[in-house]
Amino acid sequence: MRSQGGESANASGGIDPSVWKVALVAVIGPFMTQLDSTVVNVSLSTISHTLDASIATAQWIVSGYLLAMALMLPLNGWLVDRIGAKRLYIIGFSTFTFASILCGASRTMDELICARVFQGLVGGVLAPMTQMMIARVAGKNMARVMGYAALPILLGPILGPVLAGTILAHTTWSWLFYLNIPVGILGVGLAVLLLPGDAISLQRRPFDFLGFALISPGLVALIYGLQYASHAEGRWVLLAGAVFLAGFLRHSILKGSSALIDVRIFADRTFSVAAATQFFANGMLYARQLVVPLYLIAGCGLSAAQAGWLIASTGVGMMCSFPLLGFLTERYGCRWVSAGGALLAFLSMTTFLWMIGRQFSTTCAVVSLFLAGAGQGTISIPSISAAYSSIPKARIAVANTALNIAQRVGGPVATTLLAVFISLTVHSAKNAQPGQFFMAFVMLCCLHLLAFGAAILLPLRIHRA
C-alpha cells in the first residue's frame, strides 16, 4: 500500500484510498481551466463590447492564452524533476489563481490580453499535471481511476455557459475570472493536505536552454501557422515552426537524456503507438466539433441553440462511458476498448453521410452524436494507461510532457486541414446545401479510421515497466 508510484491496490484488492485523494486534487486544476476557458469563450462578445474592442482583437484573449500555453508546455517534465510534482502544482495553481485576479482587474483590452498570456504561461506548466500525478500512484488501475476522475472535468464546459450567463446578467464580466478564486483556494489547500511528498523523485538535471529555444517557439509557430494557414504569413510561420521542431529533433537525439524532452522515448513501440492514438483521437474530437455544427447550422438550417442541444448529446455520451472504462479495460484490455471506441465513433459518423444523401433526422443525429461521444470517451484513457505502463517510473515526467504535446498538436492539425477543405467546398454559409458537406464528413470518417488503426496496435494488456 504505497502512495507514490507503487502498487495502488490495497490488501482487499480495491484501490488504495491515497490514490483517490491524489485524483481528487489532480482534477481540480483541469476543472478550473476548462471552466475558465468556457466562460471566456461564451463571453467574448460581451467583453469586447464593454472594453470597446473588435471581436478580432478580443479573440486574442483566447489565442494569446493558447499560444502562451504551448510555449511553456515543454518545461513541465524538467520542472517536475527539478522541484517536484507537489511543489510545482501548488506554485502553479496559486499563480494561476493570481493571474485570474489580474484578468478580472484589467480595465483595457490590452491589459486583459497581457493578463491572459500570463495565465496561459502558467497553464502550460499545469496542463500535463493531472495525467502525471495519477499515473504515479494508480499503477495498473489508471484506466479505472482516470475514468472517474475525468467526470468532474467534463462538468466545466457544461457549467461554463450557465455560470457565464448568470454572471453577465447580474454583474460585470470581471467576475468571470474572479470565479476562479474560491476554486483556486480549495485546490491549493487540498494539494497541501493530500498530495504525497516528492523529495524522493527529484532529479537535478541541468536545464536544456538550446532545446527550449527550439521546441517552444517551434510549437507556438506551428499552432499559430496552422490557425492562419490560409494566409501567406501563416504559411511562412508554419514553415519556420517545422524548421525549429526539426532542429529540436536532431538536438534531442544528439543530447539524449540531457535534452529537455528525450525523443528516444518514442523508440518504445507501445509509447509511440499510444502517442499516435492520442494525436488522432484529439484530432477527430476537434475536427468533429468543427464540422458537425457547421453542417447542422449552415447545411440543415438549424439555429445555434438547436444545434447546441443536439451536440450536447456528445458530452452526455462521454460522461456515460467514462465510469465504465476501468471495468472494460480490465476485462477486454487496452487494445479492444480503445479500438472499439474509435470504431464506434467512426460508425456514428457514417450516419451523417447517410443523412446527407437522404434526409436529415433529429433522432438519428442525437443517437449518432451520443454514440460518437461514448466511443470518443473510451479511446484516450486506455491508450494513456498503455503509454505510462511502458515507461519506467523515473521517466514518467518526461513521457508525460511528450504525450501531452502529441495530444495538443493533433487538434490544430486536424481542424486546419478540414477548415481549408471546407472553405473550398462550402463557399457561403448562408447558401450552403447539405451535399456540400459530404466530402468533409468523408475526411472526418478517415480521421476516425486512422485513430482506429493506431489503437488496434496497442498492447492487449498493461504490463508495468
C-alpha positions as a Markdown table, in Angstrom:
| # | Residue | x | y | z |
|---|---|---|---|---|
| 1 | Met | 0.0 | 0.0 | 0.0 |
| 2 | Arg | 2.3 | 2.8 | -1.3 |
| 3 | Ser | 1.2 | 6.3 | -2.2 |
| 4 | Gln | 4.0 | 7.3 | -4.5 |
| 5 | Gly | 4.4 | 5.3 | -7.7 |
| 6 | Gly | 4.0 | 2.0 | -6.1 |
| 7 | Glu | 1.2 | -0.5 | -6.1 |
| 8 | Ser | -2.2 | 1.1 | -6.0 |
| 9 | Ala | -4.2 | -1.8 | -4.7 |
| 10 | Asn | -4.8 | -2.5 | -1.1 |
| 11 | Ala | -4.9 | -5.8 | 0.7 |
| 12 | Ser | -8.6 | -6.4 | -0.2 |
| 13 | Gly | -7.9 | -5.9 | -3.9 |
| 14 | Gly | -9.5 | -2.4 | -4.0 |
| 15 | Ile | -7.8 | 0.8 | -4.9 |
| 16 | Asp | -5.9 | 2.4 | -2.1 |
| 17 | Pro | -7.7 | 5.5 | -0.7 |
| 18 | Ser | -4.5 | 7.5 | -1.1 |
| 19 | Val | -4.9 | 7.2 | -4.9 |
| 20 | Trp | -8.4 | 8.7 | -4.8 |
| 21 | Lys | -7.0 | 11.6 | -2.7 |
| 22 | Val | -4.4 | 12.4 | -5.4 |
| 23 | Ala | -7.1 | 12.1 | -8.1 |
| 24 | Leu | -9.4 | 14.5 | -6.2 |
| 25 | Val | -6.6 | 17.1 | -6.1 |
| 26 | Ala | -5.5 | 16.4 | -9.6 |
| 27 | Val | -8.8 | 17.1 | -11.3 |
| 28 | Ile | -9.4 | 20.4 | -9.7 |
| 29 | Gly | -6.8 | 22.1 | -11.9 |
| 30 | Pro | -8.2 | 21.0 | -15.3 |
| 31 | Phe | -11.8 | 21.6 | -14.0 |
| 32 | Met | -10.8 | 25.2 | -13.2 |
| 33 | Thr | -9.1 | 25.7 | -16.6 |
| 34 | Gln | -11.9 | 24.1 | -18.5 |
| 35 | Leu | -14.5 | 26.3 | -16.7 |
| 36 | Asp | -12.3 | 29.4 | -17.2 |
| 37 | Ser | -11.9 | 28.7 | -21.0 |
| 38 | Thr | -15.7 | 28.0 | -21.4 |
| 39 | Val | -16.9 | 31.2 | -19.7 |
| 40 | Val | -14.4 | 33.3 | -21.6 |
| 41 | Asn | -15.3 | 31.8 | -25.0 |
| 42 | Val | -19.0 | 32.3 | -24.3 |
| 43 | Ser | -18.5 | 35.9 | -23.2 |
| 44 | Leu | -16.1 | 37.2 | -25.8 |
| 45 | Ser | -18.7 | 39.4 | -27.5 |
| 46 | Thr | -19.7 | 41.0 | -24.2 |
| 47 | Ile | -16.1 | 41.6 | -23.1 |
| 48 | Ser | -15.3 | 43.2 | -26.5 |
| 49 | His | -18.3 | 45.4 | -26.3 |
| 50 | Thr | -17.6 | 46.5 | -22.7 |
| 51 | Leu | -13.9 | 47.3 | -23.4 |
| 52 | Asp | -14.7 | 48.9 | -26.8 |
| 53 | Ala | -12.7 | 46.5 | -28.9 |
| 54 | Ser | -13.4 | 44.5 | -32.1 |
| 55 | Ile | -14.1 | 40.7 | -32.0 |
| 56 | Ala | -10.9 | 40.2 | -33.9 |
| 57 | Thr | -8.9 | 41.9 | -31.1 |
| 58 | Ala | -10.9 | 40.2 | -28.4 |
| 59 | Gln | -10.1 | 36.8 | -30.0 |
| 60 | Trp | -6.5 | 37.2 | -28.7 |
| 61 | Ile | -7.9 | 36.7 | -25.2 |
| 62 | Val | -8.2 | 33.1 | -26.4 |
| 63 | Ser | -5.4 | 32.8 | -28.9 |
| 64 | Gly | -2.9 | 34.5 | -26.6 |
| 65 | Tyr | -3.7 | 32.1 | -23.9 |
| 66 | Leu | -3.3 | 29.0 | -26.1 |
| 67 | Leu | -0.1 | 30.2 | -27.7 |
| 68 | Ala | 1.4 | 31.0 | -24.3 |
| 69 | Met | 0.4 | 27.6 | -23.0 |
| 70 | Ala | 2.2 | 26.0 | -26.0 |
| 71 | Leu | 5.3 | 28.0 | -25.2 |
| 72 | Met | 5.6 | 26.6 | -21.6 |
| 73 | Leu | 4.3 | 23.1 | -22.1 |
| 74 | Pro | 7.7 | 21.6 | -22.8 |
| 75 | Leu | 9.0 | 22.8 | -19.5 |
| 76 | Asn | 6.7 | 20.6 | -17.4 |
| 77 | Gly | 8.9 | 17.5 | -17.3 |
| 78 | Trp | 12.1 | 19.4 | -16.3 |
| 79 | Leu | 10.3 | 21.4 | -13.6 |
| 80 | Val | 8.8 | 18.2 | -12.1 |
| 81 | Asp | 12.2 | 16.6 | -12.0 |
| 82 | Arg | 13.7 | 19.7 | -10.6 |
| 83 | Ile | 11.3 | 20.9 | -7.9 |
| 84 | Gly | 8.8 | 18.0 | -7.5 |
| 85 | Ala | 5.2 | 17.5 | -8.6 |
| 86 | Lys | 3.6 | 18.7 | -5.4 |
| 87 | Arg | 5.6 | 21.9 | -5.2 |
| 88 | Leu | 5.0 | 22.6 | -8.8 |
| 89 | Tyr | 1.3 | 22.0 | -8.6 |
| 90 | Ile | 0.9 | 24.3 | -5.5 |
| 91 | Ile | 3.0 | 27.1 | -7.1 |
| 92 | Gly | 1.3 | 26.8 | -10.4 |
| 93 | Phe | -2.2 | 26.6 | -9.0 |
| 94 | Ser | -1.5 | 29.6 | -6.8 |
| 95 | Thr | -0.1 | 31.6 | -9.7 |
| 96 | Phe | -2.9 | 30.7 | -12.0 |
| 97 | Thr | -5.4 | 32.0 | -9.4 |
| 98 | Phe | -3.4 | 35.2 | -9.0 |
| 99 | Ala | -3.4 | 35.6 | -12.8 |
| 100 | Ser | -7.2 | 35.2 | -12.7 |
| 101 | Ile | -7.3 | 38.2 | -10.3 |
| 102 | Leu | -5.2 | 40.2 | -12.8 |
| 103 | Cys | -7.6 | 39.3 | -15.6 |
| 104 | Gly | -10.6 | 40.5 | -13.6 |
| 105 | Ala | -8.9 | 43.7 | -12.5 |
| 106 | Ser | -8.0 | 44.6 | -16.2 |
| 107 | Arg | -9.6 | 47.8 | -17.4 |
| 108 | Thr | -8.4 | 47.8 | -21.0 |
| 109 | Met | -8.3 | 45.1 | -23.7 |
| 110 | Asp | -4.5 | 45.3 | -23.8 |
| 111 | Glu | -4.3 | 44.7 | -20.1 |
| 112 | Leu | -6.7 | 41.8 | -20.3 |
| 113 | Ile | -4.8 | 40.1 | -23.2 |
| 114 | Cys | -1.5 | 40.5 | -21.3 |
| 115 | Ala | -3.0 | 39.0 | -18.2 |
| 116 | Arg | -4.4 | 36.1 | -20.2 |
| 117 | Val | -1.0 | 35.5 | -21.8 |
| 118 | Phe | 0.5 | 35.3 | -18.2 |
| 119 | Gln | -2.3 | 32.9 | -17.3 |
| 120 | Gly | -1.5 | 30.8 | -20.3 |
| 121 | Leu | 2.2 | 30.6 | -19.4 |
| 122 | Val | 1.2 | 29.1 | -16.0 |
| 123 | Gly | -1.5 | 26.9 | -17.6 |
| 124 | Gly | 1.1 | 25.4 | -19.9 |
| 125 | Val | 3.1 | 24.2 | -16.9 |
| 126 | Leu | -0.1 | 22.9 | -15.1 |
| 127 | Ala | -1.7 | 21.2 | -18.1 |
| 128 | Pro | 0.1 | 17.9 | -18.1 |
| 129 | Met | 0.0 | 17.5 | -14.3 |
| 130 | Thr | -3.3 | 15.6 | -13.9 |
| 131 | Gln | -2.2 | 12.6 | -16.0 |
| 132 | Met | 1.2 | 12.5 | -14.5 |
| 133 | Met | 0.1 | 12.6 | -10.8 |
| 134 | Ile | -2.5 | 9.9 | -11.3 |
| 135 | Ala | 0.0 | 7.8 | -13.4 |
| 136 | Arg | 2.5 | 7.9 | -10.5 |
| 137 | Val | 0.1 | 6.5 | -7.9 |
| 138 | Ala | -2.6 | 4.5 | -9.8 |
| 139 | Gly | -0.4 | 1.9 | -11.5 |
| 140 | Lys | -2.4 | -0.8 | -13.3 |
| 141 | Asn | -5.6 | 0.8 | -12.1 |
| 142 | Met | -5.0 | 4.0 | -14.1 |
| 143 | Ala | -7.9 | 3.4 | -16.6 |
| 144 | Arg | -10.4 | 3.0 | -13.7 |
| 145 | Val | -9.2 | 6.0 | -11.8 |
| 146 | Met | -8.9 | 8.2 | -14.8 |
| 147 | Gly | -12.4 | 7.1 | -15.9 |
| 148 | Tyr | -13.9 | 8.5 | -12.7 |
| 149 | Ala | -11.5 | 11.5 | -12.5 |
| 150 | Ala | -12.5 | 12.7 | -15.9 |
| 151 | Leu | -16.2 | 13.2 | -15.0 |
| 152 | Pro | -15.7 | 16.4 | -13.0 |
| 153 | Ile | -13.5 | 17.8 | -15.8 |
| 154 | Leu | -16.4 | 17.4 | -18.2 |
| 155 | Leu | -18.6 | 19.5 | -15.9 |
| 156 | Gly | -16.6 | 22.6 | -16.8 |
| 157 | Pro | -17.9 | 23.0 | -20.3 |
| 158 | Ile | -21.4 | 22.2 | -19.1 |
| 159 | Leu | -21.5 | 24.6 | -16.2 |
| 160 | Gly | -19.5 | 27.3 | -18.0 |
| 161 | Pro | -22.3 | 28.7 | -20.2 |
| 162 | Val | -24.8 | 28.7 | -17.4 |
| 163 | Leu | -22.4 | 30.5 | -15.0 |
| 164 | Ala | -21.3 | 33.0 | -17.7 |
| 165 | Gly | -25.0 | 33.8 | -18.5 |
| 166 | Thr | -25.8 | 34.2 | -14.8 |
| 167 | Ile | -22.8 | 36.4 | -14.0 |
| 168 | Leu | -23.2 | 38.7 | -17.0 |
| 169 | Ala | -26.9 | 39.1 | -16.2 |
| 170 | His | -26.3 | 40.3 | -12.7 |
| 171 | Thr | -22.8 | 41.8 | -12.5 |
| 172 | Thr | -19.7 | 42.8 | -14.6 |
| 173 | Trp | -17.5 | 40.5 | -16.8 |
| 174 | Ser | -14.7 | 40.7 | -14.2 |
| 175 | Trp | -16.4 | 38.1 | -12.1 |
| 176 | Leu | -16.0 | 35.6 | -14.9 |
| 177 | Phe | -12.3 | 35.5 | -13.7 |
| 178 | Tyr | -12.9 | 36.1 | -10.0 |
| 179 | Leu | -14.9 | 32.8 | -10.2 |
| 180 | Asn | -11.5 | 31.1 | -10.1 |
| 181 | Ile | -10.6 | 32.4 | -6.7 |
| 182 | Pro | -12.6 | 30.1 | -4.5 |
| 183 | Val | -11.7 | 27.1 | -6.7 |
| 184 | Gly | -8.0 | 28.1 | -6.6 |
| 185 | Ile | -8.1 | 28.4 | -2.8 |
| 186 | Leu | -9.7 | 25.0 | -2.5 |
| 187 | Gly | -7.3 | 23.4 | -4.9 |
| 188 | Val | -4.2 | 24.7 | -3.1 |
| 189 | Gly | -5.5 | 23.8 | 0.3 |
| 190 | Leu | -6.3 | 20.2 | -0.7 |
| 191 | Ala | -2.9 | 19.9 | -2.5 |
| 192 | Val | -1.1 | 20.9 | 0.7 |
| 193 | Leu | -3.0 | 18.4 | 2.7 |
| 194 | Leu | -3.5 | 15.4 | 0.4 |
| 195 | Leu | -0.7 | 15.2 | -2.2 |
| 196 | Pro | 2.2 | 12.9 | -1.2 |
| 197 | Gly | 5.7 | 14.4 | -0.8 |
| 198 | Asp | 8.0 | 14.2 | -3.8 |
| 199 | Ala | 11.5 | 14.8 | -2.5 |
| 200 | Ile | 12.5 | 11.2 | -3.4 |
| 201 | Ser | 11.8 | 11.7 | -7.1 |
| 202 | Leu | 13.8 | 14.9 | -7.5 |
| 203 | Gln | 16.5 | 14.9 | -10.2 |
| 204 | Arg | 18.9 | 17.8 | -10.6 |
| 205 | Arg | 19.4 | 17.6 | -14.3 |
| 206 | Pro | 20.6 | 20.8 | -16.0 |
| 207 | Phe | 18.3 | 23.0 | -18.0 |
| 208 | Asp | 18.5 | 22.5 | -21.8 |
| 209 | Phe | 18.5 | 26.1 | -23.0 |
| 210 | Leu | 19.0 | 25.2 | -26.6 |
| 211 | Gly | 16.3 | 22.6 | -26.6 |
| 212 | Phe | 13.8 | 25.1 | -25.0 |
| 213 | Ala | 14.8 | 27.8 | -27.6 |
| 214 | Leu | 14.0 | 25.3 | -30.4 |
| 215 | Ile | 10.9 | 23.4 | -29.3 |
| 216 | Ser | 8.9 | 26.2 | -27.5 |
| 217 | Pro | 9.0 | 28.7 | -30.4 |
| 218 | Gly | 8.5 | 25.8 | -32.8 |
| 219 | Leu | 5.3 | 24.7 | -31.1 |
| 220 | Val | 4.0 | 28.3 | -31.0 |
| 221 | Ala | 4.8 | 28.8 | -34.6 |
| 222 | Leu | 3.2 | 25.5 | -35.6 |
| 223 | Ile | -0.1 | 26.2 | -33.8 |
| 224 | Tyr | -0.2 | 29.9 | -35.0 |
| 225 | Gly | 0.7 | 28.9 | -38.5 |
| 226 | Leu | -2.0 | 26.2 | -38.6 |
| 227 | Gln | -4.6 | 28.7 | -37.4 |
| 228 | Tyr | -3.7 | 31.1 | -40.2 |
| 229 | Ala | -2.5 | 28.7 | -42.9 |
| 230 | Ser | -4.9 | 30.3 | -45.4 |
| 231 | His | -2.7 | 33.4 | -45.4 |
| 232 | Ala | 0.8 | 33.7 | -46.8 |
| 233 | Glu | 2.1 | 34.9 | -43.4 |
| 234 | Gly | 0.6 | 31.9 | -41.7 |
| 235 | Arg | 2.3 | 29.5 | -44.1 |
| 236 | Trp | 5.7 | 31.1 | -43.5 |
| 237 | Val | 5.2 | 30.9 | -39.8 |
| 238 | Leu | 4.2 | 27.3 | -40.2 |
| 239 | Leu | 7.4 | 26.6 | -42.2 |
| 240 | Ala | 9.5 | 28.3 | -39.5 |
| 241 | Gly | 7.8 | 26.1 | -36.8 |
| 242 | Ala | 8.6 | 23.0 | -38.8 |
| 243 | Val | 12.3 | 24.0 | -39.1 |
| 244 | Phe | 12.5 | 24.7 | -35.4 |
| 245 | Leu | 10.9 | 21.4 | -34.4 |
| 246 | Ala | 13.2 | 19.5 | -36.9 |
| 247 | Gly | 16.2 | 21.3 | -35.2 |
| 248 | Phe | 14.9 | 20.2 | -31.8 |
| 249 | Leu | 14.5 | 16.6 | -33.0 |
| 250 | Arg | 18.2 | 16.5 | -34.1 |
| 251 | His | 19.3 | 18.2 | -30.9 |
| 252 | Ser | 17.4 | 15.8 | -28.7 |
| 253 | Ile | 18.8 | 12.7 | -30.5 |
| 254 | Leu | 22.3 | 14.0 | -30.0 |
| 255 | Lys | 21.8 | 15.1 | -26.4 |
| 256 | Gly | 19.9 | 12.1 | -25.3 |
| 257 | Ser | 18.6 | 12.0 | -21.7 |
| 258 | Ser | 20.0 | 15.5 | -21.1 |
| 259 | Ala | 17.6 | 17.0 | -23.6 |
| 260 | Leu | 14.6 | 18.9 | -22.4 |
| 261 | Ile | 12.5 | 16.1 | -23.9 |
| 262 | Asp | 14.3 | 12.9 | -24.8 |
| 263 | Val | 12.7 | 11.9 | -28.1 |
| 264 | Arg | 14.3 | 8.5 | -27.9 |
| 265 | Ile | 11.3 | 7.7 | -25.7 |
| 266 | Phe | 9.3 | 7.3 | -28.9 |
| 267 | Ala | 11.6 | 4.3 | -29.8 |
| 268 | Asp | 9.4 | 2.3 | -27.4 |
| 269 | Arg | 6.8 | 0.9 | -29.6 |
| 270 | Thr | 4.0 | 0.9 | -27.1 |
| 271 | Phe | 4.6 | 4.6 | -26.2 |
| 272 | Ser | 4.8 | 5.7 | -29.8 |
| 273 | Val | 1.6 | 3.9 | -30.7 |
| 274 | Ala | -0.2 | 5.4 | -27.7 |
| 275 | Ala | 1.1 | 8.9 | -28.7 |
| 276 | Ala | -0.2 | 8.4 | -32.2 |
| 277 | Thr | -3.6 | 7.2 | -30.8 |
| 278 | Gln | -3.7 | 10.4 | -28.7 |
| 279 | Phe | -2.8 | 12.6 | -31.7 |
| 280 | Phe | -5.6 | 11.1 | -33.9 |
| 281 | Ala | -8.1 | 11.0 | -31.0 |
| 282 | Asn | -7.7 | 14.6 | -30.2 |
| 283 | Gly | -7.7 | 15.5 | -33.9 |
| 284 | Met | -11.0 | 13.7 | -34.5 |
| 285 | Leu | -12.6 | 15.3 | -31.4 |
| 286 | Tyr | -11.8 | 18.9 | -32.5 |
| 287 | Ala | -12.5 | 18.1 | -36.2 |
| 288 | Arg | -15.9 | 16.8 | -35.3 |
| 289 | Gln | -16.6 | 20.0 | -33.2 |
| 290 | Leu | -15.8 | 22.0 | -36.3 |
| 291 | Val | -17.7 | 20.0 | -39.0 |
| 292 | Val | -20.9 | 18.9 | -37.2 |
| 293 | Pro | -22.0 | 22.4 | -36.0 |
| 294 | Leu | -21.3 | 23.9 | -39.5 |
| 295 | Tyr | -23.4 | 21.1 | -41.1 |
| 296 | Leu | -26.3 | 21.5 | -38.7 |
| 297 | Ile | -26.5 | 25.3 | -38.9 |
| 298 | Ala | -25.3 | 26.1 | -42.4 |
| 299 | Gly | -26.4 | 22.9 | -44.2 |
| 300 | Cys | -29.6 | 21.9 | -42.3 |
| 301 | Gly | -30.8 | 25.4 | -41.3 |
| 302 | Leu | -30.9 | 24.8 | -37.6 |
| 303 | Ser | -30.5 | 27.6 | -35.1 |
| 304 | Ala | -27.4 | 27.8 | -33.0 |
| 305 | Ala | -29.5 | 26.9 | -29.9 |
| 306 | Gln | -31.0 | 23.9 | -31.7 |
| 307 | Ala | -27.5 | 22.7 | -32.8 |
| 308 | Gly | -26.2 | 23.3 | -29.3 |
| 309 | Trp | -28.7 | 21.0 | -27.8 |
| 310 | Leu | -28.0 | 18.3 | -30.3 |
| 311 | Ile | -24.3 | 18.5 | -29.9 |
| 312 | Ala | -24.7 | 18.3 | -26.1 |
| 313 | Ser | -25.5 | 14.6 | -26.6 |
| 314 | Thr | -21.9 | 14.0 | -27.4 |
| 315 | Gly | -20.8 | 15.2 | -24.0 |
| 316 | Val | -23.6 | 13.0 | -22.4 |
| 317 | Gly | -22.2 | 10.0 | -24.3 |
| 318 | Met | -18.7 | 10.7 | -23.0 |
| 319 | Met | -19.9 | 11.0 | -19.4 |
| 320 | Cys | -21.7 | 7.7 | -19.7 |
| 321 | Ser | -18.7 | 5.9 | -21.0 |
| 322 | Phe | -16.0 | 7.2 | -18.6 |
| 323 | Pro | -17.2 | 5.3 | -15.4 |
| 324 | Leu | -17.2 | 2.0 | -17.4 |
| 325 | Leu | -13.5 | 2.3 | -18.5 |
| 326 | Gly | -12.0 | 0.5 | -15.6 |
| 327 | Phe | -14.3 | -2.5 | -15.9 |
| 328 | Leu | -14.0 | -2.6 | -19.7 |
| 329 | Thr | -10.2 | -2.3 | -19.7 |
| 330 | Glu | -9.7 | -4.9 | -17.0 |
| 331 | Arg | -12.0 | -7.3 | -18.9 |
| 332 | Tyr | -11.1 | -6.7 | -22.6 |
| 333 | Gly | -7.7 | -4.9 | -22.4 |
| 334 | Cys | -6.5 | -1.5 | -23.7 |
| 335 | Arg | -6.4 | -2.5 | -27.3 |
| 336 | Trp | -10.0 | -3.6 | -27.8 |
| 337 | Val | -11.5 | -0.9 | -25.6 |
| 338 | Ser | -9.6 | 1.9 | -27.4 |
| 339 | Ala | -10.0 | 0.5 | -30.9 |
| 340 | Gly | -13.6 | -0.4 | -30.2 |
| 341 | Gly | -14.3 | 3.2 | -29.2 |
| 342 | Ala | -12.7 | 4.5 | -32.3 |
| 343 | Leu | -14.7 | 2.1 | -34.5 |
| 344 | Leu | -18.0 | 3.1 | -32.7 |
| 345 | Ala | -17.2 | 6.8 | -33.3 |
| 346 | Phe | -16.5 | 6.0 | -36.9 |
| 347 | Leu | -19.8 | 4.2 | -37.4 |
| 348 | Ser | -21.7 | 7.1 | -35.8 |
| 349 | Met | -20.2 | 9.5 | -38.4 |
| 350 | Thr | -21.2 | 7.3 | -41.3 |
| 351 | Thr | -24.8 | 8.0 | -40.2 |
| 352 | Phe | -24.2 | 11.7 | -41.2 |
| 353 | Leu | -23.1 | 10.5 | -44.7 |
| 354 | Trp | -26.4 | 8.6 | -45.0 |
| 355 | Met | -28.4 | 11.7 | -43.8 |
| 356 | Ile | -26.6 | 13.9 | -46.3 |
| 357 | Gly | -27.6 | 11.6 | -49.1 |
| 358 | Arg | -31.2 | 11.1 | -47.9 |
| 359 | Gln | -32.8 | 13.4 | -45.3 |
| 360 | Phe | -31.8 | 15.0 | -42.0 |
| 361 | Ser | -33.3 | 13.3 | -38.9 |
| 362 | Thr | -33.1 | 14.8 | -35.5 |
| 363 | Thr | -33.4 | 11.4 | -33.9 |
| 364 | Cys | -30.6 | 9.9 | -36.0 |
| 365 | Ala | -28.4 | 13.0 | -35.2 |
| 366 | Val | -28.9 | 12.7 | -31.4 |
| 367 | Val | -28.2 | 8.9 | -31.4 |
| 368 | Ser | -25.2 | 9.3 | -33.6 |
| 369 | Leu | -23.7 | 12.1 | -31.6 |
| 370 | Phe | -24.3 | 10.2 | -28.3 |
| 371 | Leu | -22.6 | 7.1 | -29.7 |
| 372 | Ala | -19.7 | 9.3 | -31.0 |
| 373 | Gly | -19.2 | 10.7 | -27.5 |
| 374 | Ala | -19.4 | 7.2 | -26.0 |
| 375 | Gly | -16.8 | 6.0 | -28.5 |
| 376 | Gln | -14.6 | 9.0 | -28.0 |
| 377 | Gly | -14.7 | 8.6 | -24.3 |
| 378 | Thr | -13.2 | 5.1 | -24.5 |
| 379 | Ile | -10.2 | 5.9 | -26.8 |
| 380 | Ser | -7.9 | 8.1 | -24.8 |
| 381 | Ile | -7.7 | 6.8 | -21.3 |
| 382 | Pro | -6.8 | 3.1 | -22.2 |
| 383 | Ser | -4.1 | 4.4 | -24.6 |
| 384 | Ile | -2.7 | 6.8 | -21.9 |
| 385 | Ser | -2.6 | 3.9 | -19.5 |
| 386 | Ala | -0.7 | 1.8 | -22.0 |
| 387 | Ala | 1.8 | 4.6 | -22.6 |
| 388 | Tyr | 2.6 | 5.0 | -19.0 |
| 389 | Ser | 2.8 | 1.3 | -18.4 |
| 390 | Ser | 5.7 | 1.1 | -20.9 |
| 391 | Ile | 7.8 | 3.8 | -19.2 |
| 392 | Pro | 9.9 | 3.4 | -16.0 |
| 393 | Lys | 8.7 | 5.5 | -13.1 |
| 394 | Ala | 11.8 | 7.7 | -13.3 |
| 395 | Arg | 10.9 | 8.8 | -16.8 |
| 396 | Ile | 7.2 | 9.5 | -16.3 |
| 397 | Ala | 7.6 | 13.3 | -16.1 |
| 398 | Val | 9.4 | 13.4 | -19.5 |
| 399 | Ala | 7.0 | 10.9 | -21.0 |
| 400 | Asn | 4.0 | 12.9 | -19.7 |
| 401 | Thr | 5.2 | 16.1 | -21.4 |
| 402 | Ala | 5.9 | 14.3 | -24.7 |
| 403 | Leu | 2.4 | 12.7 | -24.6 |
| 404 | Asn | 0.7 | 16.0 | -23.9 |
| 405 | Ile | 2.4 | 17.7 | -26.8 |
| 406 | Ala | 1.2 | 14.9 | -29.1 |
| 407 | Gln | -2.3 | 15.3 | -27.8 |
| 408 | Arg | -2.4 | 19.1 | -28.2 |
| 409 | Val | -0.9 | 19.3 | -31.7 |
| 410 | Gly | -3.5 | 16.8 | -33.1 |
| 411 | Gly | -6.4 | 19.2 | -32.7 |
| 412 | Pro | -5.0 | 22.2 | -34.6 |
| 413 | Val | -3.6 | 19.9 | -37.4 |
| 414 | Ala | -7.0 | 18.2 | -38.0 |
| 415 | Thr | -9.1 | 21.3 | -37.7 |
| 416 | Thr | -6.8 | 23.3 | -40.0 |
| 417 | Leu | -6.9 | 20.7 | -42.7 |
| 418 | Leu | -10.7 | 20.3 | -42.5 |
| 419 | Ala | -11.2 | 24.1 | -42.4 |
| 420 | Val | -9.2 | 24.6 | -45.6 |
| 421 | Phe | -11.1 | 21.8 | -47.3 |
| 422 | Ile | -14.5 | 23.2 | -46.1 |
| 423 | Ser | -13.6 | 26.7 | -47.4 |
| 424 | Leu | -13.0 | 25.1 | -50.9 |
| 425 | Thr | -16.3 | 23.2 | -50.9 |
| 426 | Val | -18.6 | 25.5 | -49.0 |
| 427 | His | -18.3 | 29.0 | -50.5 |
| 428 | Ser | -21.1 | 30.6 | -48.5 |
| 429 | Ala | -22.6 | 29.6 | -45.1 |
| 430 | Lys | -25.8 | 31.4 | -46.0 |
| 431 | Asn | -26.5 | 29.4 | -49.2 |
| 432 | Ala | -24.9 | 26.1 | -48.2 |
| 433 | Gln | -26.5 | 22.8 | -49.2 |
| 434 | Pro | -26.2 | 19.6 | -47.1 |
| 435 | Gly | -24.4 | 17.8 | -50.0 |
| 436 | Gln | -21.6 | 20.3 | -49.9 |
| 437 | Phe | -20.5 | 18.8 | -46.5 |
| 438 | Phe | -20.3 | 15.2 | -47.9 |
| 439 | Met | -16.6 | 15.2 | -48.5 |
| 440 | Ala | -15.9 | 16.9 | -45.2 |
| 441 | Phe | -17.6 | 14.1 | -43.4 |
| 442 | Val | -15.7 | 11.6 | -45.6 |
| 443 | Met | -12.4 | 13.2 | -44.4 |
| 444 | Leu | -13.7 | 13.1 | -40.8 |
| 445 | Cys | -14.5 | 9.4 | -41.1 |
| 446 | Cys | -11.0 | 8.8 | -42.5 |
| 447 | Leu | -9.6 | 10.5 | -39.4 |
| 448 | His | -11.6 | 8.2 | -37.2 |
| 449 | Leu | -10.2 | 5.2 | -39.1 |
| 450 | Leu | -6.6 | 6.5 | -38.5 |
| 451 | Ala | -7.4 | 6.6 | -34.8 |
| 452 | Phe | -8.7 | 3.0 | -35.1 |
| 453 | Gly | -5.6 | 1.9 | -37.0 |
| 454 | Ala | -3.4 | 3.3 | -34.2 |
| 455 | Ala | -5.5 | 1.9 | -31.4 |
| 456 | Ile | -5.5 | -1.6 | -32.8 |
| 457 | Leu | -1.7 | -1.7 | -32.4 |
| 458 | Leu | -1.9 | -1.0 | -28.7 |
| 459 | Pro | -0.9 | -3.9 | -26.3 |
| 460 | Leu | -3.8 | -6.1 | -25.2 |
| 461 | Arg | -2.9 | -5.9 | -21.5 |
| 462 | Ile | -0.9 | -3.4 | -19.4 |
| 463 | His | 2.4 | -4.6 | -18.1 |
| 464 | Arg | 4.0 | -2.2 | -15.7 |
| 465 | Ala | 7.6 | -1.3 | -16.8 |
